[in-house]
Amino acid sequence: MKQSYKIEVDCANCANLMEEAAKKTDGVKDAVVNFMAQKMEVEFSDGADSKTVMKSVLKNCKKVEEDCEIFL
């Protein structure tokens, strides 16, 4: 299952760090961050609860870029 989320991030490098952090989160099969569109598309692993996984994604993204935001 794929879902798209609006994000807020200040620079392209930070967006790249967010993408890498999201990809390393348990329950995420793949993630793509589009800095220009301020969107994150997340593909979840089979059987993963998207709400729980996205809370973990946000937590992991805040570790690499504390000013970022994902609107869940």
Buried (B, 14 or more C-beta within 10 A) or exposed (E): EEEEBEBEBEEEEBBBBBBBBBBEBEBBEEBBBEBEEBBBBBBBEEEBEBEEBBBBBBEBBBEBBEEBBBEE
